[in-house]
């Protein structure tokens, strides 16, 4: 999910960029290292700031995962920190066997569904728990977000 994790000088390739462009052709990605990137923004659509979260588990679990806190993997004594981002909208992107599916969700919609919910810690890459956030069932937000679905492009 996302491309910001890790303390290397080279940014990881964000697997959500290509599917996001296929689903929302008018998306404009921010430049690496610019003001928006440092604020946790991945892109803009029609002037709105966007954070992209790519996670294949959305399709199998039926849940979105909204990260609130994070820490670097394999540094067990590191303190938790706020997950970066001043996004107005999130693009949650997943894949089924045949389709790419995206959910464009307002932060306010996520927050409304998180009221009185329990914060959970997960291990997104196995090993130590490096992320805390909320699981939100797709059914709970499906009428309050934009859903786009396209067939997967053929692979060579």
Rosetta blueprint (number, residue, H / E / L):
1 X L
2 X L
3 X L
4 X L
5 X L
6 X L
7 X L
8 X L
9 X L
10 X L
11 X L
12 X L
13 X L
14 X L
15 X L
16 X H
17 X H
18 X H
19 X H
20 X H
21 X H
22 X H
23 X H
24 X L
25 X L
26 X L
27 X L
28 X E
29 X E
30 X L
31 X L
32 X L
33 X L
34 X L
35 X H
36 X H
37 X H
38 X H
39 X L
40 X L
41 X L
42 X L
43 X E
44 X E
45 X E
46 X L
47 X L
48 X E
49 X E
50 X E
51 X E
52 X E
53 X E
54 X E
55 X L
56 X L
57 X H
58 X H
59 X H
60 X H
61 X H
62 X L
63 X E
64 X E
65 X E
66 X E
67 X E
68 X E
69 X E
70 X E
71 X L
72 X L
73 X L
74 X L
75 X L
76 X L
77 X L
78 X L
79 X L
80 X L
81 X E
82 X E
83 X L
84 X L
85 X L
86 X L
87 X L
88 X L
89 X E
90 X E
91 X E
92 X E
93 X E
94 X E
95 X E
96 X L
97 X L
98 X L
99 X E
100 X E
101 X E
102 X E
103 X E
104 X E
105 X E
106 X E
107 X H
108 X H
109 X H
110 X H
111 X H
112 X H
113 X H
114 X H
115 X L
116 X L
117 X L
118 X L
119 X L
120 X E
121 X E
122 X E
123 X L
124 X L
125 X L
126 X L
127 X L
128 X L
129 X L
130 X L
131 X E
132 X E
133 X E
134 X E
135 X E
136 X E
137 X E
138 X H
139 X H
140 X H
141 X H
142 X H
143 X H
144 X H
145 X L
146 X E
147 X E
148 X E
149 X E
150 X E
151 X E
152 X L
153 X L
154 X L
155 X L
156 X L
